[in-house]
Amino acid sequence: MSKYPECDKLNEVANVQSTLIQFTEWLEEKGYEVVPFEKSTPVHKLSELVYEFMGIDQKKIEAERREMLAAM
């Protein structure tokens, strides 16, 4: 196991094409609607939902990135 497991998790899912389909289905299950841009969820909230869907903890990602930088 890597010293940076949350970052590893993020890298593993970064290019998964089926993720977009799964995310759309997840949004529907949660009661969210995909609507035109001017009525949609703000971009920052959408990215938070993507992280939540992927099971990635943003605080852990940030902590691991800081640890990587400190190690350099």
Secondary structure, DSSP 8 states (H G I E B T S, - for coil): --S-HHHHHHHHHTT-THHHHHHHHHHHHHT-----GGGS--HHHHHHHHHHHHT--HHHHHHHHHHHHHH-
